Amino acid sequence: MLIRYKKSFEKIAMGLLSFMPCEKDIKQLQQTMKTYESDDQWQLYMWKDEDIIGIIGIHILDDQTAEIQHISVNPSYRKEGIGKAMLKALKEMHKNKQLKPNEYTATFFQKCHLEEDS
């Protein structure tokens, strides 16, 4: 189930985001978290099963478009379809928007074949 990020999940969120190649530097990671917390156009969601095991973040560009900035799954849960499930749930939440990947999420996005559904 996809839930909206809350400050109380900050450490878990930072841990999951740190798996993204663009978030390896701690200062960059802290800035990213600050952006998600302070800018309404940047929205962070977490995938909760029994525990929080995945994270997906978007930047709302306009009324029709949102760009997927981050997508990460705990390595212990990879190859179980969680990333794809997060993308589908996000599409359901933002039905009125086209979701498009950024340079860091494009490969995974295309692997899920969701660009055909847009």
Secondary structure, DSSP 8 states (H G I E B T S, - for coil): -EEE--GGGHHHHHHHHTTSGGG-SHHHHHHHHHHHHH-TTEEEEEEESSSEEEEEEEEE-SSSEEEEEEEEE-GGGTTSSHHHHHHHHHHHHTTTSEEEE-TTTHHHHHHTTGGGT-
